[in-house]
């Protein structure tokens, strides 16, 4: 038994996974083309906002937010709040 909300969530999640795969792949190709063993220069906007622009922190924030929304949604729909 599948609801339209779960189908939309599955499609959105799949889209994010595919986009992340291609983005990671393109970054990996760029890293292979880098010359020498030195890191590239970090852009100024990233240096100013090191934590906000960090994809690991953004991923944690997004996943925790989605999980909390699920908990709230199921609590409200089942009447167990």
Residue, then its C-alpha position, 0 to 999 in steps of 0.5 A: x500500500x503506497x500513498x502519493x506522499x511516499x511516492x513523491x518523497x521517494x522520487x525527491x530522494x532519488x533525485x537528490x541522490x542522483x544529483x549528489x552522485x553526479x556532483x561528486x563525480x564531477x568534483x572527483x574528476x576535477x581533483x584528478x586533474x589538479x596538478x601537484x599535491x597542493x589543495x586549490x585555493x578556498x574561495x573568499x565566501x567559503x572562508x567567511x562562512x566555513x560552517x554554513x558552506x560545509x556540505x557535511x554540516x548542511x547534510x546533517x541539518x537537512x536530514x535532521x530537519x526531514x526526520x523531525x518533520x516525519x515525526x511531527x507529521x506521524x504524531x499529528x496524523x495518528x493522534x498520538x501527541 
